[in-house]
Amino acid sequence: MGRGADVDHDALFKCLLREFFADFLRLFYPTKAARLDLRRPRFLDKEVFADVVQRKERRLDLVAEVPTREGDREIVLVHVEVEARARGRFEARMFRYYMALRLRYDRPVFPIVVVLSRAPVGFDRPTHREEVFGDEVCAFRFWRIGLSRLPGSRHVQSANPLARALAALMVPGSRTHEDWKARCFHAVMEARMNNKARRGLLLDVVETYLRLTPAEEVRFRRLMERPENKEVNAMRKAWSEELMEKGEKRGEKRGEKRGEKRGEKRGEKRGELKGRLAAKRETLLGQMRRKFGAVPAEVESRVGAIKDLARLDELLGRILTAASIEELGLV
């Protein structure tokens, strides 16, 4: 839908692709997925590519080794890159990634790019050509998915749970943005899933990528207060609170470790408090980015300067219903 283009997608989408890897391939490339043994992918977590052209190291978004199911069994590398929006000259970079993987592992590579917004088309096969003296030496093609160009109405009804969440980034048809967001939340809640954490991840995708304007947010809150949306709204709030609690616990553990290293009770308490403050600030800023997009530097500075746990708790509670950053009193 193009409304989440400036969201920092890396961590969330990488987590999504790993958790729903088989669903992803079955959804977008079912014929190829049928030829792969998707029960046993092996993710290569530390795949770093030295880009000598731009003189920097790049960490690839996702690379997985997957065995084939038929004929002479072999290992295929599935490489997925996620782009916030379509960019020029990306074909050349994908070619360099392909060459690096092919040379390092000597295995077939299935290269895919997922474009979250402003894609030219829904599905295509971009080409990078290498030439010398005007003659073509080779042509490299990869697969590209433009989520913002796909019909959301078809995907939101899919039996594939991942499709229901990704519908939030697709064309909503004639629905308003707030109505479409509510529809996507309902679709995720109705998906056949037993794992609470996996459902929560899909809810997080809808919340993060289908952002609303302040006016739309007000209408969305009213919409979610209706009786038919009560269960979905309760699940949304429960998941947000669970994320906050996990962040706080991580901060407490970091604080305790710092305190233990100092070997002093005073240092331990100070470290624990510092860890809890850092975790709550991190969670608050994360929730603000998911809901409102990019957070102004001055707002980040104000949040970073808060040293009162009660004040942070108050802001974490208010963000669930706030329609804008201004409404939180941080601007």
N, C-alpha and C positions, 0 to 999 in steps of 0.2 A: 504493500500500500504506500510505500515511500515515506511513511510518517515516522519511521524509526531509523532513518538512514544514519544519524549521527550517534546512535547508541554504540557503546563499546561492546561489539557482539562476540569477540573472540572466546572468552571463557565460557559464556552460556551456550553458545552454539557448538563449541567443541564438545562440551559435556553432553549436549543433546545428541550429536552425531554418534558419539561413542555408545550412549545408552540405547539409542534407537537405530543402530547401524543397519541391522537387517530390515527393519521397517522402512528406512530411508531408501535402500536399494530396491526393495519390492514395490515401493510406491512409485518411484520415478523410472526405474529400469527393470521391470518385472521379468523380461525375457533373459537378460543377463543375470539377474539375481537367481533365476531358476537353475543356472549352470554353476552356481557357486555354493559351497558348503558353508552357509552363514552361521552354523552352530559354533564354529571354531575360528573366529577371526583373531589374529594376534596384532595388537596395536603397537606401532613403533613410536613410543612416546617422545623420544629425544632426537627426532629427525631434523637436523639443522643443515641448511644449505648455504654455502658461502657464495654470495652473489658478487662475483669479481667485477661485473659491469658497474654496479652501484657501490662497490666496496663496503659491503656490510653483510652480516649474517642474518639469515631469515629462518625462522622456525616454521616448518610446514604445519598447516592446520590439522590434518589427519592423514595418516598413512597406515594401512592395515594389510597384513598378509592374509590372504584367504585361499584355501585349497579349492580346486574345481571338483565337480561331482561326477563327471562323465569322461569317457575315453581314457587317454593317458593322463592320469592325475598330475596336475602341476600347481604351483603357487602363483597367484596373481596379486600384484600390489594395487590396492584401491587407494587412490590419492584424491582427497577432497579439499578444495580451498573455498573459503567463504569470503565474499566481497560485499561490503555495505552497499555499494552501487557500482554499475558498470564503469570501467575506466579504459582509457586508451593505452595501447602498447602492453596490455596484460597478456596478450597472446605470446609475446616474446618471453615473458617471465615464466609462463607455464611450460614453454618449450625447454627453458633452462632447467626447471624443476624435473621435467620428464627425463632429460638427458642425465641429470645427476642420479636419479633413482635407478635408471636403466644400467648405468655404468657401475653403480655401487652394488646392486643386487643381482644384475643379469636376469631379471624376471620381467614378464609382460606387465605393463602398467595400464590401469584403467583411470584416466585423469578426468576429474569432474570439477566444475566451478559452480557454486551456488551464489547467485546475486540476489540480495535481499530487496533492493529497491531500484527503480529507474533502469530496469533491464530493457533492452530493445525488443525482445520477444520472450515467449514462455520457454521454448526449447530450441536450441540451435547447436551447430557444430562449428565454432570459430576456427579459423585456419591461420597458422603462422608459416610463412614461406621463407626459405633460405635460397638466395640467388648468388651467382657469380657471373660478372660480365653480362648481366641481363638474362641469363639462363637459370631456370629453376634447378636447384640441387636436391631439395627435399621439401615436403609439405607435411606439417604436423597439425593434426586436428584433435580437439578435445570436446567433451560434452559440457554444455552449459544449461543451467536451470534458472530462469528468471521468475522468481516467486511472485513478484508484483504484477506479472502479466497473466497469471493463471487464474481460472475461475474459482473463486472461493466457495460458491454455492455447491459445487460438486464435491470438493474436498472436505467440507465441513460435515458431510453426511457419510463419509467413507468409513469402512470397517477398520481401516488402518488408523490407530490412535494418533500417530504422528501427523497425519494429514489434517486431522481436526484442529490441532494446535497451529500448524503452519498456515491454515486458512486465514489466520489473523493478518498475515502479510500479503494476502491475495486480494483480488478485486471483489468487493462486497456486493456488487450488483446495485440494486436500487436502495439498499438499506442505508440508514445513517450510520456514522462511525460508532456512536454509542450503542445503537441497536446491534450492530455487527459484533462488537466486543462482547456484549451479553450473550449473543448466539454462540460465539466461539467458546465462551466459558461453559455454557450448557453442554455443548458438544463434547468437550473434554470430560466433563463430569459424567456424561452418559456412556462414554467409551468403556468397553469391556476390559477392565484392568483390575488386578488384585493388589498391585504394588502401590502403596500410598506415595512413596517417594517419587516414583516415575510419573504418577499423575500430577504431583506437585510441580515437577519439572516442566510439564506441558502447560500447567497454569501459569508458571513463571514466564514462559515464552509469550503467551497471550498478553500478559500484563506488561511485559517489557517492550514488545514490538508494536503493539497497537496502542499508540499514545493518542491522547485526546487533547483538544484545546481546553482552556479553563471553562468555557461555556458548555462544551460537550461533556466535560467531566461532571459538571453540576447536573446535567440531564441524565448522565449515566448513573450517578448516585441515586437519583429519584427512581430510575428504572429498576435498579437492583433492590430497592426497598419494597417493591411489589411482592405480594404473597408467593407468586409462582417462582420468584427468584431467591427466596429465603435460604434454601439449602445451598445453592451455588454461592451466595454471598457469604454464608457462614464458612464454607470451605476456603474461599479466598482469604478471608481474614485469619482463619486458623493457620493457613500455610504461611502468610506474611509474619504472623507472630512466631511461628516455628523457626523461620529463617532468622528472625531477630534473636531468639533464644540461643540458636546454634552459634551465631556470631559472638554473643556475649560469653558463652562458655569457652570458645576458642581464645578470647581475650583473657579470660580468667586463668586459663592454663598457661598462656604465655607469661602472664604476670607472676604466677606461682613459680614458674621455672626461673625467672629472673631473680625472684626473691630467694629461692633456694641457693642459687649460685653465689649470692652475696653472703649467705650464711647468717643472716640477721633477721630477727622477727620484724624489725621495723622496715627493713628493706623488702621483706616478703609482702607486708601489707601495702607498702607504697607501690611495689611492682604489681600487685593484684589490682589495686585501684587504677593504676595507669593502664593496665591491660583492659579492664572493663570499660574505661573511658574511650580508649582507642577502638574497641570493638563496637561500642554503641555509635561512635562517630562514623565508623566505616559502614555500619548497617544503615544509618540514617542517610548518608550520602548515596549509598547503593540504591535505597528505596526511592530517593529523589530522582536519580538518573533513570531508573526504570519507569517512573511515572511521568516525569517532566522532560526527560532528555538531558542535554548538556547542562551542567550546573555552573553558573558564573563563578569566576575565581574568587570574587569577594565573598560570595556565600560560603564557598569551601573554607575560606579563611575564618569566617565567623563560626562555622561549625567546629573547626579545628581548635578554636580558642575556648570552647565551652568546657568547663572543668567541674560541672555540677551534674551528677548522675540523674537527679530528679528532673532537671531541665531537659536532658536528652530523652528520658523516658516520656516526658510530656510531648516532645516533638515527634517521637516515634508513634505515639498514640494518635496524634493529630494528622499525621501524613496519610492515614488510611482514608480520611474523609476530605482532606484539603484539595481544592481545585487548582491551586497554583502555589509556587514558592512564596509569592507575596503573602498568601494567606497564612503561611507559617510564621510570618513576622521576621524573616531573615534577610529581607532586602531593604 
